[in-house]
């Protein structure tokens, strides 16, 4: 019917038996998904000029091996708990950034210093893809500060996101506008603002697959802004890395009910919402990752909700009774999770493909003791 109306099919994708198609019309863009598990078809309609990422990456020269970093974030400077910053160096030497962390000067400086340290001397760092998972300040805040300080010193080729632009849960419409304003400091950067589940596109030596956005939750209502997170995976270096942002129950149930197991299966998974609450155990069971990235601080400094003295944040939540946390802990005990990296243990570097070695879970009591004594 859409083709008969004058649409041209631009791309088609599939995840298991799921089918997706992107169509363009002079007056609109239509993205169609067929989900046999739900016996459902969905049509997402947008403006005609919204750009869509190219399915294939441009030709490139390999100059380095792919590497993933989980960056330590500025919990102390922000006086808060949370934050999430991941950087991946692609084989062509450019970077993929996920969120970036808080809006502190320290956070922006640390991200910039990291990019410079892994760029040949005299060359400008290039971010090929900057993903913003959702509109919480501990995720997109670094972009705000970074853009004001380093937009001339760092090139950004493209931003990738899907924001609601209305108030959803505890995220206001102004959050989306603030993020767009920060992005605009890179005038030549493309903004892929309408990523939909099922989309697949290439970057240098990597393939990105979108697994969920806030739109997919409908007809369930979104009561929590965390469930506006963009969930996606990156296949690179012979491994699959799954980023969940702050996804919680609504998105988790949506994915386990519509995305086939083989599409969620990964080698490395980012534990959702810092491990405070997040995706359901069924989601992590389907992901079946042997490496867990846990973006949580070990020592907490948040005055509200915690005492003013440093708190054992990771110890509390890792050993707690939340279903997902208990599931990950049991997977560690069974030897299925072979490495767990906690953000509060400092920046970690994973050369891809990564093979887990050494201690599985950081010695959080020792790390807490060392930090608390300094305080």
Secondary structure, DSSP 8 states (H G I E B T S, - for coil): -TTTTT-EEEEEEEETTEEEEEEE-SS-EEEEEEETTTTEEEEEEE-TT-----SS-------S--EEEE----HHHHTSS---EEEEE-TTS-EEEEE---SSHHHHHHHHHHHHHTS-TTS--EEEEEE---S-HHHHHHHHHHHHHHTTTSEE-EEE----SS-BTTB-HHHHHHHHHHHTTSTT-EEE----TT-EEEETTEEEEEEE-GGGGTTS---SGGGG--EEEEEETTEEEEE-TT--HHHHHHHHHHS-HHHH--SEEE-GGGGTS-S-HHHHHHH--SEEEE---SEE--SSSS-SS-EEHHHHHHTS--HHHHHHHHHHHTTS--EEEEGGG--EEEESS----S-SB--HHHHHHHHHHH-
